[in-house]
Structures are given as C-alpha cells and as structure tokens.
C-alpha cells in the first residue's frame, strides 16, 4: 500500500473523467481512445511517419488509457535460459512452462508444460499472492517478459503505474483461471481434462481463480489511490463459440470473476474484461455480474458493436471492435466507413474506441494515423457521423 501523492496533469484528470463518463453511459467531451500494439507495428509506424525510435503512440496521439501488468506467474523466479542465440531464445518461466521466442515472429511458441497430468495440477503449489516481488521489485515474469517481445528483469509494477499516471488513466490488471491454465498446462490439456475429469478440473479452476482473486486483493492494496481501473484477462472463446459450454463456465469460472469485479467496485474502480473470440452466449452473465465494459469484441468472430448496442442498450459498455482486417487492407474508403459506422455505438456514451484485438504489423503507420484523426474529428459530442449515421 502507498500513500504517495503524485501530481497529475490536467490532461490525465480529463482522461480519467472521460473514461469514467463513457463507462457510466454518459457523453463526455469526446469518445475515449486506447490501444494495444505489436512491437513490429511500432517499428513500421515510426519508419513510415519519420518519427524518432523512441516515439510512443500513447503520447504521440495523447490516448486516454494504458494497462499495466504485475508479476502473475505462479512461481516467482528468474527465467531458466535453455537456449539463447541472436535469432531466438528458449526459457522456462514461473508457469513451469517452456517457451520458444523467435525475435522475428510476434508471439512465442509454447513447447512443453511441466504440469502435464491432472495429478500434478492438483499438487501444484502457488507462491504467495502477497509476495512483494509481484508489485514492488524488478524481476522476470512470463506475461511481462515473453510475448510480442522478450524482456528480462521487468521494472517494478508500481514504478510503472507511478510513471504512467502523470499523463494517462492507468489500469492495473489480473488474469483469471482460464489465462493461467493456458500457460500452466496448455489449451489441449485444459480441454482434454475438462472432458475426462470435469469435476476434478473444475475444483482446480476454482482453486486457481481464488488464487488470482487474492493476487488482485494484493495488487489493489499495493496500488491503492494510484489506479483508475482494472482489466481482467480471460480468453474463453474461439471465433465461432466458446471453448466449452456456458454451463461449465458458469459453474467454475464465473464465481471468481464475479468476486474480482466486486472487489474492484468496492474500491470505486471500473472493470474491463478482455476476452477474445465470440462470447455472445455469456454477455448477459457479464451484465448480471456488473461488468463495466467488455473488450476486444473481435469483428472476425462475428461480433458487431453497433448490433450489440441495439441488443443490450446501455447495460454494458464496449471497448474495441474496430475491424483489424479492414485496417490491414488499408483502403481509406473502407477504413472511414468502418470507423464512422462503429462510432454509432458511442451515442449516449458506452464506447471506448480501439481495435478488435491489437494493432498488427499488417497495418501501415499512415492508416493508423488516419484512423486516429477520424476518431478525433468525428468522435466529439454531439456525434455527427454524416452518411454513416444509424438509428440506435
């Protein structure tokens, strides 16, 4: 816990207010914007716009919010380097999983998991959720260090929060059981054991979920007074439907996610849940749970934020859904149509504009620059979307 007072710019305070108003389904001055970026996109963006190598799109475009990640590895430990070369690295992480990271490919490949039987999962012991190293110290951790890039000795989470909140709305984040299992045992083991041992695995899902509830408590305590919201990471769906039945999700995943949302609300913090794929079958559950906003609403999974707004009204806010495939295609006519049409969902508040996942290297820097300028021009309230205006 910290009592430190950090001066915030007028711009940062306006961004916090803008985000909160949007999620309360009020119309702020303009539609808030955020984003997640691939490192390869950032390299392309800087080159095409002739920007310096340290140029940052959050600052360059004065975006509204940034998400931060503490150490969420089950075991707090330094990476075990299995192989390291100029083109790639292979490491064992605190998830006791081996990852192969090629530097020319955005995401790492999972090679193996030490926890390869349900008996090993049942015996797996998690390090203390309240261990200070998760929030206050430098260290290796899989989610912060092995992803789009590769980084050793990540900066203390709280230092990152302090540095960002001067100019942006800053959100903490926590994974839930689904994200842990993907890293701890792999997706195939998760689905196979769900079929073979549904009740046994369900008990482990609840146990893991409760561990991350405790991690969230510790994070909220460490960042008390410094956070503007929380993101819960928890992919549970493919492009067409969920990984498993909604009934199974309700029995074993929902209870701890609901506790997480409640914990944040008890501290006055809004919650955005990030889950890829088509989650249409459980969106009513998130509304019942009091979730503030859902992200990323993948267009390629058949989700359309304008249709969802018509279906659910202002019972839940939305964050994302601008079609990355249209952005990658790069037709300015189609990009304009995509951006302005999706802004219809911002009528009455309730929309944070960004992509339906993250900005890939397939998007040109000029296209992204055009997208931001479109939202800045047409995302001011009251909205005037011209030929793309739709009745809501």
C-alpha positions as CSV (number, residue, x, y, z in Angstrom):
1,X,0.0,0.0,0.0
2,X,1.2,3.5,-0.8
3,X,0.2,6.9,0.5
4,X,2.4,8.7,-2.0
5,X,0.8,11.7,-3.8
6,X,1.8,12.1,-7.4
7,X,0.8,15.2,-9.3
8,X,-1.4,14.5,-12.3
9,X,-1.6,16.7,-15.3
10,X,-4.9,18.4,-16.2
11,X,-4.9,16.1,-19.3
12,X,-4.6,13.0,-17.1
13,X,-7.5,14.0,-15.0
14,X,-9.6,14.8,-18.1
15,X,-8.8,11.3,-19.4
16,X,-9.9,9.6,-16.2
17,X,-13.1,11.6,-16.3
18,X,-13.7,10.8,-20.0
19,X,-13.2,7.0,-19.4
20,X,-15.5,7.0,-16.3
21,X,-18.2,9.0,-18.1
22,X,-18.1,6.7,-21.1
23,X,-18.5,3.6,-18.8
24,X,-21.3,5.3,-16.9
25,X,-23.1,5.7,-20.3
26,X,-22.7,9.5,-20.3
27,X,-21.4,11.5,-23.2
28,X,-18.0,13.1,-22.3
29,X,-16.4,15.7,-24.4
30,X,-15.2,13.0,-26.9
31,X,-15.1,9.3,-27.3
32,X,-12.1,7.9,-25.3
33,X,-9.4,6.0,-27.2
34,X,-6.9,3.4,-26.2
35,X,-5.0,0.6,-27.9
36,X,-2.7,-2.4,-27.7
37,X,0.2,-2.6,-30.2
38,X,2.6,-5.2,-31.7
39,X,6.2,-4.2,-31.5
40,X,6.5,-4.8,-35.2
41,X,3.7,-2.3,-35.9
42,X,5.5,0.3,-33.8
43,X,8.7,-0.1,-35.8
44,X,6.7,0.3,-39.1
45,X,4.7,3.3,-37.7
46,X,7.9,5.1,-36.7
47,X,9.5,4.5,-40.0
48,X,6.6,5.5,-42.2
49,X,5.8,8.6,-40.3
50,X,9.5,9.6,-39.9
51,X,9.3,9.5,-36.1
52,X,12.2,9.0,-33.7
53,X,12.9,5.5,-32.5
54,X,11.6,6.2,-29.0
55,X,8.3,7.6,-30.3
56,X,5.3,6.3,-28.3
57,X,1.8,6.3,-29.9
58,X,0.1,6.8,-26.5
59,X,2.0,10.1,-26.1
60,X,2.1,11.0,-29.8
61,X,-1.7,10.7,-30.1
62,X,-2.5,11.6,-26.5
63,X,-4.5,8.5,-26.0
64,X,-6.6,8.1,-22.9
65,X,-5.6,4.9,-21.0
66,X,-2.8,2.4,-20.6
67,X,-2.9,-1.1,-19.0
68,X,-0.1,-2.3,-16.6
69,X,0.7,-5.9,-15.6
70,X,2.3,-7.1,-12.3
71,X,4.1,-10.4,-11.8
72,X,1.3,-13.0,-12.1
73,X,3.5,-16.1,-12.5
74,X,2.5,-18.9,-10.1
75,X,6.2,-19.2,-9.1
76,X,8.3,-16.1,-8.7
77,X,11.6,-16.9,-10.2
78,X,14.2,-15.9,-12.8
79,X,13.8,-17.3,-16.2
80,X,15.8,-20.5,-16.8
81,X,17.6,-20.0,-20.1
82,X,17.5,-23.2,-22.1
83,X,18.8,-21.7,-25.3
84,X,19.8,-18.2,-26.3
85,X,21.0,-17.0,-29.7
86,X,20.9,-13.9,-31.9
87,X,17.6,-15.0,-33.5
88,X,15.7,-16.7,-30.7
89,X,15.6,-17.7,-27.1
90,X,14.0,-20.7,-25.2
91,X,13.1,-20.2,-21.5
92,X,11.3,-22.0,-18.6
93,X,9.2,-19.4,-16.7
94,X,7.4,-19.2,-13.4
95,X,4.5,-21.1,-15.0
96,X,6.9,-24.0,-15.2
97,X,6.4,-23.9,-19.0
98,X,9.0,-23.8,-21.8
99,X,8.5,-21.1,-24.3
100,X,10.4,-20.6,-27.6
101,X,10.6,-17.0,-28.7
102,X,11.8,-16.2,-32.2
103,X,12.6,-12.5,-32.5
104,X,11.1,-12.2,-36.0
105,X,7.7,-13.6,-35.0
106,X,5.3,-11.6,-32.8
107,X,4.3,-14.3,-30.3
108,X,6.2,-17.1,-28.6
109,X,5.5,-20.8,-29.1
110,X,4.7,-23.0,-26.1
111,X,6.9,-26.1,-26.2
112,X,6.1,-28.0,-23.0
113,X,4.5,-27.8,-19.6
114,X,5.9,-29.4,-16.5
115,X,2.4,-29.8,-15.2
116,X,1.3,-32.5,-17.6
117,X,-1.1,-34.6,-15.6
118,X,-4.2,-33.6,-13.6
119,X,-2.5,-35.1,-10.5
120,X,0.4,-32.7,-10.9
121,X,-2.1,-29.9,-11.3
122,X,-3.8,-30.9,-8.0
123,X,-0.4,-31.0,-6.3
124,X,0.8,-27.7,-7.8
125,X,1.6,-25.1,-5.1
126,X,1.4,-21.4,-5.9
127,X,3.8,-18.8,-4.4
128,X,2.3,-16.2,-2.1
129,X,-0.1,-13.9,-3.8
130,X,1.0,-11.1,-1.5
131,X,4.7,-11.5,-2.1
132,X,6.1,-8.0,-2.6
133,X,8.2,-9.0,-5.6
134,X,5.0,-9.2,-7.6
135,X,4.3,-5.5,-7.2
136,X,7.3,-3.7,-5.8
137,X,10.5,-5.3,-7.3
138,X,12.3,-5.9,-10.6
139,X,12.1,-9.5,-11.9
140,X,11.3,-11.9,-14.7
141,X,7.8,-12.9,-15.4
142,X,6.2,-14.6,-18.3
143,X,3.3,-12.2,-19.1
144,X,5.5,-9.1,-19.0
145,X,8.6,-10.7,-20.4
146,X,7.8,-13.3,-23.1
147,X,5.2,-12.1,-25.5
148,X,5.4,-9.8,-28.5
149,X,8.9,-9.0,-27.3
150,X,11.4,-10.5,-24.9
151,X,12.5,-8.8,-21.7
152,X,14.4,-9.8,-18.6
153,X,14.1,-8.1,-15.2
154,X,10.8,-6.2,-15.8
155,X,10.5,-2.9,-13.9
156,X,8.6,-3.0,-10.6
157,X,4.9,-2.8,-11.4
158,X,4.3,0.1,-9.0
159,X,7.0,2.2,-10.6
160,X,5.3,1.7,-14.0
161,X,2.0,2.8,-12.5
162,X,3.6,5.9,-11.0
163,X,5.2,6.9,-14.2
164,X,2.1,6.5,-16.4
165,X,-0.5,8.0,-14.2
166,X,1.0,11.5,-14.5
167,X,-0.4,11.7,-18.0
168,X,-2.9,8.9,-18.6
169,X,-5.7,6.9,-17.0
170,X,-3.8,3.9,-15.7
171,X,-5.3,0.5,-15.2
172,X,-3.9,-2.4,-13.3
173,X,-4.7,-6.0,-14.5
174,X,-5.1,-9.5,-13.4
175,X,-5.5,-12.8,-15.2
176,X,-8.2,-15.3,-14.2
177,X,-8.2,-19.1,-14.2
178,X,-8.6,-19.5,-18.0
179,X,-5.5,-17.4,-18.8
180,X,-3.5,-19.3,-16.1
181,X,-4.4,-22.7,-17.4
182,X,-3.4,-21.9,-20.9
183,X,0.1,-21.0,-19.7
184,X,0.3,-23.6,-16.9
185,X,-0.9,-26.8,-18.6
186,X,-1.7,-25.7,-22.2
187,X,-5.0,-25.4,-24.1
188,X,-5.2,-29.0,-25.2
189,X,-4.7,-30.4,-21.7
190,X,-7.3,-28.0,-20.4
191,X,-9.9,-29.2,-22.9
192,X,-9.0,-32.8,-22.6
193,X,-9.1,-32.9,-18.8
194,X,-12.3,-31.0,-18.9
195,X,-13.8,-33.9,-20.8
196,X,-12.1,-36.6,-18.8
197,X,-12.3,-35.2,-15.3
198,X,-14.9,-32.4,-15.4
199,X,-15.4,-32.2,-11.7
200,X,-11.7,-32.6,-10.7
201,X,-10.6,-30.0,-13.2
202,X,-13.5,-27.7,-12.1
203,X,-12.2,-27.8,-8.5
204,X,-8.8,-26.7,-9.8
205,X,-10.3,-23.9,-11.8
206,X,-12.0,-22.6,-8.7
207,X,-8.7,-23.0,-6.7
208,X,-6.7,-21.1,-9.4
209,X,-9.4,-18.5,-9.6
210,X,-9.3,-18.0,-5.9
211,X,-5.5,-17.6,-6.0
212,X,-5.9,-14.8,-8.6
213,X,-8.6,-13.2,-6.5
214,X,-6.0,-13.0,-3.7
215,X,-3.5,-11.6,-6.2
216,X,-6.0,-8.9,-7.1
217,X,-6.5,-8.0,-3.5
218,X,-2.8,-7.6,-3.1
219,X,-2.5,-5.5,-6.2
220,X,-5.3,-3.3,-5.2
221,X,-3.6,-2.8,-1.8
222,X,-0.2,-2.1,-3.4
223,X,-1.7,0.4,-5.8
224,X,-4.3,1.9,-3.5
225,X,-5.0,5.5,-4.6
226,X,-3.0,5.2,-7.8
227,X,-5.2,3.1,-10.1
228,X,-8.1,4.3,-12.3
229,X,-9.5,0.8,-13.1
230,X,-8.7,-2.8,-13.6
231,X,-8.6,-5.2,-16.7
232,X,-9.3,-8.9,-16.1
233,X,-7.7,-11.1,-18.8
234,X,-9.6,-14.3,-19.6
235,X,-9.9,-15.7,-23.1
236,X,-12.7,-18.4,-23.1
237,X,-13.8,-18.5,-26.8
238,X,-13.0,-19.4,-30.3
239,X,-14.1,-17.4,-33.3
240,X,-17.4,-19.2,-33.6
241,X,-18.2,-20.1,-30.0
242,X,-16.8,-20.8,-26.5
243,X,-14.1,-23.3,-25.7
244,X,-16.6,-25.2,-23.5
245,X,-20.2,-24.9,-22.5
246,X,-21.6,-21.8,-20.9
247,X,-22.9,-24.0,-18.1
248,X,-19.3,-25.2,-17.3
249,X,-18.1,-21.6,-17.4
250,X,-20.9,-20.5,-15.0
251,X,-20.1,-23.3,-12.6
252,X,-16.3,-22.9,-12.4
253,X,-15.1,-19.6,-14.0
254,X,-17.8,-17.1,-13.2
255,X,-17.7,-17.3,-9.4
256,X,-14.2,-15.9,-9.1
257,X,-14.5,-13.4,-12.0
258,X,-17.6,-12.1,-10.2
259,X,-15.6,-11.7,-7.0
260,X,-12.9,-9.8,-8.8
261,X,-15.4,-7.4,-10.2
262,X,-16.9,-6.9,-6.8
263,X,-13.5,-6.3,-5.2
264,X,-12.8,-3.5,-7.7
265,X,-16.2,-1.9,-7.4
266,X,-15.7,-1.9,-3.6
267,X,-12.8,0.5,-4.2
268,X,-14.7,2.6,-6.8
269,X,-12.7,1.1,-9.8
270,X,-14.3,0.3,-13.1
271,X,-13.6,-3.1,-14.6
272,X,-12.9,-4.0,-18.3
273,X,-12.9,-7.8,-19.1
274,X,-10.6,-8.8,-22.0
275,X,-11.7,-12.0,-23.7
276,X,-11.1,-12.9,-27.3
277,X,-13.5,-14.8,-29.6
278,X,-17.3,-15.0,-29.7
279,X,-18.6,-14.6,-26.2
280,X,-22.2,-13.7,-27.2
281,X,-23.6,-16.6,-25.1
282,X,-22.3,-15.2,-21.8
283,X,-22.5,-11.5,-22.4
284,X,-25.8,-11.5,-20.3
285,X,-23.8,-13.1,-17.5
286,X,-21.3,-10.2,-17.5
287,X,-24.2,-7.7,-17.4
288,X,-25.6,-9.6,-14.3
289,X,-22.1,-9.5,-12.7
290,X,-22.0,-5.7,-13.1
291,X,-19.1,-5.6,-15.5
292,X,-18.4,-2.1,-16.7
293,X,-17.0,-2.8,-20.2
294,X,-16.1,-5.8,-22.5
295,X,-13.0,-5.9,-24.7
296,X,-12.0,-6.6,-27.5
297,X,-15.2,-7.8,-29.3
298,X,-13.5,-9.4,-32.3
299,X,-15.2,-8.5,-35.5
300,X,-13.7,-11.6,-37.2
301,X,-15.6,-13.6,-34.5
302,X,-18.9,-12.2,-35.8
303,X,-19.3,-9.5,-33.1
304,X,-20.6,-6.1,-34.2
305,X,-20.6,-3.3,-31.6
306,X,-23.5,-1.4,-33.2
307,X,-25.7,-4.5,-33.2
308,X,-24.6,-5.3,-29.6
309,X,-25.6,-1.8,-28.6
310,X,-29.0,-2.3,-30.1
311,X,-29.4,-5.6,-28.4
312,X,-28.2,-4.6,-24.9
313,X,-28.8,-0.9,-24.9
314,X,-26.7,0.7,-22.2
315,X,-26.5,-2.2,-19.8
316,X,-22.8,-2.6,-20.6
317,X,-20.1,-0.5,-22.2
318,X,-17.9,-1.8,-25.0
319,X,-14.2,-1.4,-25.7
320,X,-12.9,-2.2,-29.2
321,X,-14.5,-3.9,-32.2
322,X,-13.0,-1.8,-35.0
323,X,-12.1,-4.5,-37.6
324,X,-8.4,-5.1,-37.8
325,X,-8.8,-6.9,-41.1
326,X,-10.2,-3.6,-42.6
327,X,-7.3,-1.7,-41.0
328,X,-4.8,-4.1,-42.6
329,X,-6.4,-3.9,-46.0
330,X,-5.6,-0.2,-45.9
331,X,-8.4,1.2,-48.2
332,X,-9.1,4.6,-46.8
333,X,-12.7,4.5,-48.1
334,X,-13.3,1.2,-46.2
335,X,-11.4,2.4,-43.1
336,X,-13.5,5.6,-43.0
337,X,-16.7,3.5,-43.3
338,X,-15.5,1.1,-40.6
339,X,-14.5,3.8,-38.1
340,X,-17.5,6.1,-38.5
341,X,-20.1,3.3,-38.5
342,X,-18.7,1.8,-35.3
343,X,-18.9,5.3,-33.6
344,X,-22.7,4.9,-33.7
345,X,-22.2,2.7,-30.6
346,X,-20.9,5.7,-28.7
347,X,-24.2,7.5,-28.8
348,X,-25.2,8.1,-25.2
349,X,-21.7,7.1,-24.1
350,X,-20.6,3.5,-23.5
351,X,-17.8,3.1,-26.1
352,X,-14.0,3.2,-25.8
353,X,-12.7,3.2,-29.3
354,X,-9.9,0.8,-30.3
355,X,-9.2,-2.2,-32.5
356,X,-10.9,-5.6,-32.1
357,X,-7.7,-7.0,-30.7
358,X,-4.3,-5.2,-31.1
359,X,-2.6,-3.3,-34.0
360,X,-0.6,-5.7,-36.1
361,X,2.4,-5.1,-38.4
362,X,-0.1,-5.5,-41.3
363,X,-1.4,-2.0,-40.5
364,X,0.5,0.8,-42.1
365,X,1.5,3.8,-40.0
366,X,-0.3,6.1,-42.3
367,X,-3.5,4.1,-42.0
368,X,-3.4,4.1,-38.2
369,X,-2.6,7.9,-38.3
370,X,-5.7,8.3,-40.4
371,X,-7.9,6.3,-38.0
372,X,-6.9,8.4,-35.0
373,X,-7.6,11.6,-36.9
374,X,-11.0,10.2,-37.9
375,X,-11.9,9.5,-34.3
376,X,-10.6,12.8,-33.2
377,X,-12.7,14.6,-35.9
378,X,-15.9,12.7,-35.7
379,X,-15.8,11.4,-32.1
380,X,-16.6,14.8,-30.5
381,X,-20.0,15.1,-28.8
382,X,-22.6,15.6,-30.1
383,X,-21.7,13.0,-32.7
384,X,-22.3,13.9,-36.3
385,X,-21.4,10.8,-38.4
386,X,-22.9,12.1,-41.7
387,X,-23.7,9.4,-44.2
388,X,-22.7,6.7,-41.7
389,X,-25.2,7.8,-39.0
390,X,-27.5,5.0,-38.0
391,X,-30.6,4.9,-35.8
392,X,-29.8,3.5,-32.4
